[in-house]
């Protein structure tokens, strides 16, 4: 029971997003992560911070110097002397004292893997046939299986949670209610809501009615499935012909209903990747390249076949790139004989060769992106949110140099990055002068990324980071550079110190100064004019607007970004090419962020909402908890855990 206690102070922000029920399931989960290059350690880091019961890691490969470019817990002393798993273990354990973390040294057989709730492969340690067989064995025991890799400037994630997986909350969003203006008496009656506000329901929604007058029989029924007509009306899958006639008023609210979600095995999903897709399409991150995920799916199978034949990933040679293309074409031809299999008619050979040519490289930005995705997919095993169904393919080939570059390795930690982008870009990164505003959750990730990528890692380069805030306990489960002993210390100073531990060449300077008009004597004309690039990682609009205005005045590029729960945004602002942040207008928020409500209320609406929140907590939530406890103490305590 002691192991299953939830530290509500440490996990406060996460509980606000996931809820106590999901946290109760998460702290019982056991997860195995195979592979400790960039993607593996990013996944492990994110998951351990979230707080499952156990995370075990597997990687028997000896650390290489190039691994330091993506795994932030490896050191030069580990090169040639320790496996990637052993070298990463100590730092991973420090992330969260409530999570057990160990290495696995036995071969990853089905008997070993079935001891975990979810098994994640971030590297290839088996042939495709062996992986398919292992996946099928895990399906028999109702275990989750994720296969994912960061292959240079391309990555993918495959998720299989079995045939009978139940989703209890598809979106994690609060339920919404709308004012009813009419309900028909019909076998499939049409419901209309007030024209002031469009409803947000969809065809799979369930709804419940309250306060309806006239047709009182519809109040408090079991959840009713609907089909949407338009933004102001929908049909009920309920016969109301025997109900009284609707006269006035009423509210309709969507209801969370558990739903069964079917996944296919890896073997089936390789041949028929869209068989379980709800809309019959691949997830398409960039609609300008609508056909790209389908090509990447076949390119991946070319890489698999190359690995099966050679026991290694393809490298940056014309021979390996051509071999991957040929294997992909062979797979495509073979699949044409299978009814319903995914095939294509035209090959963009550059795409297929790019997948093969850079597949052996692990670069920090791609690893970080997919590490976030995969950790969240593991959390979804609790039944909160809808998992990926079943493939996510994403490439970053638009970032590749358009001209010929020198990709010869330099025998440094940056060799994988040089393989993808070339020595010329690496030299530019070393000399960059960047200003990072904010050292919270996003700021920690950016400091890590800059140190791994070599940004400002020369006498001509510099990363300046400022944050006037100090570290709190509630920061520790999402701001991964900080530990319990750092509580009370400066965020920026601590983050910059850890960054230099990751890369001793990292040239970084910390400030504990608020960025604003009152500190323009510190961040003066000389400071701004010497910058090459600015990155915003702040949590309030006022600071964003000020930094944006400075960037417009001094004509500096700005990367604007932010997070809210499981949502995030980023905006790249280039002088004379894009609009600035101040020119864009966000839609009005229907809800106030919890951190703003509790810590930074600055509008009258915030104080009103704060009062409502306190009233509901004291006079509604606590009363309901008491009633539930008195009715069934054992069930209430079990749900609390």
Secondary structure as GFF3:
##gff-version 3
##sequence-region A 1 641
A	DSSP	alpha_helix	12	18	.	.	.	ID=ss1
A	DSSP	alpha_helix	20	26	.	.	.	ID=ss2
A	DSSP	beta_strand	30	34	.	.	.	ID=ss3
A	DSSP	alpha_helix	38	50	.	.	.	ID=ss4
A	DSSP	beta_strand	54	58	.	.	.	ID=ss5
A	DSSP	three_ten_helix	65	69	.	.	.	ID=ss6
A	DSSP	three_ten_helix	76	78	.	.	.	ID=ss7
A	DSSP	alpha_helix	84	94	.	.	.	ID=ss8
A	DSSP	beta_strand	100	103	.	.	.	ID=ss9
A	DSSP	alpha_helix	110	113	.	.	.	ID=ss10
A	DSSP	beta_strand	118	121	.	.	.	ID=ss11
A	DSSP	alpha_helix	128	140	.	.	.	ID=ss12
A	DSSP	beta_strand	144	151	.	.	.	ID=ss13
A	DSSP	beta_strand	154	160	.	.	.	ID=ss14
A	DSSP	beta_strand	165	167	.	.	.	ID=ss15
A	DSSP	beta_strand	177	183	.	.	.	ID=ss16
A	DSSP	beta_strand	190	193	.	.	.	ID=ss17
A	DSSP	beta_strand	206	210	.	.	.	ID=ss18
A	DSSP	three_ten_helix	216	218	.	.	.	ID=ss19
A	DSSP	beta_strand	224	230	.	.	.	ID=ss20
A	DSSP	beta_strand	233	236	.	.	.	ID=ss21
A	DSSP	beta_strand	251	255	.	.	.	ID=ss22
A	DSSP	beta_strand	259	261	.	.	.	ID=ss23
A	DSSP	alpha_helix	266	271	.	.	.	ID=ss24
A	DSSP	three_ten_helix	287	289	.	.	.	ID=ss25
A	DSSP	alpha_helix	292	310	.	.	.	ID=ss26
A	DSSP	alpha_helix	318	335	.	.	.	ID=ss27
A	DSSP	alpha_helix	349	357	.	.	.	ID=ss28
A	DSSP	alpha_helix	364	379	.	.	.	ID=ss29
A	DSSP	three_ten_helix	380	382	.	.	.	ID=ss30
A	DSSP	beta_strand	391	395	.	.	.	ID=ss31
A	DSSP	three_ten_helix	397	399	.	.	.	ID=ss32
A	DSSP	alpha_helix	415	421	.	.	.	ID=ss33
A	DSSP	alpha_helix	423	430	.	.	.	ID=ss34
A	DSSP	beta_strand	433	437	.	.	.	ID=ss35
A	DSSP	alpha_helix	441	453	.	.	.	ID=ss36
A	DSSP	beta_strand	462	466	.	.	.	ID=ss37
A	DSSP	three_ten_helix	473	475	.	.	.	ID=ss38
A	DSSP	three_ten_helix	484	486	.	.	.	ID=ss39
A	DSSP	alpha_helix	491	502	.	.	.	ID=ss40
A	DSSP	beta_strand	508	511	.	.	.	ID=ss41
A	DSSP	three_ten_helix	517	519	.	.	.	ID=ss42
A	DSSP	alpha_helix	525	529	.	.	.	ID=ss43
A	DSSP	beta_strand	533	536	.	.	.	ID=ss44
A	DSSP	alpha_helix	541	554	.	.	.	ID=ss45
A	DSSP	beta_strand	557	564	.	.	.	ID=ss46
A	DSSP	beta_strand	567	573	.	.	.	ID=ss47
A	DSSP	three_ten_helix	581	583	.	.	.	ID=ss48
A	DSSP	alpha_helix	594	599	.	.	.	ID=ss49
A	DSSP	alpha_helix	604	616	.	.	.	ID=ss50
A	DSSP	pi_helix	617	621	.	.	.	ID=ss51
A	DSSP	alpha_helix	622	631	.	.	.	ID=ss52
A	DSSP	alpha_helix	633	640	.	.	.	ID=ss53
###
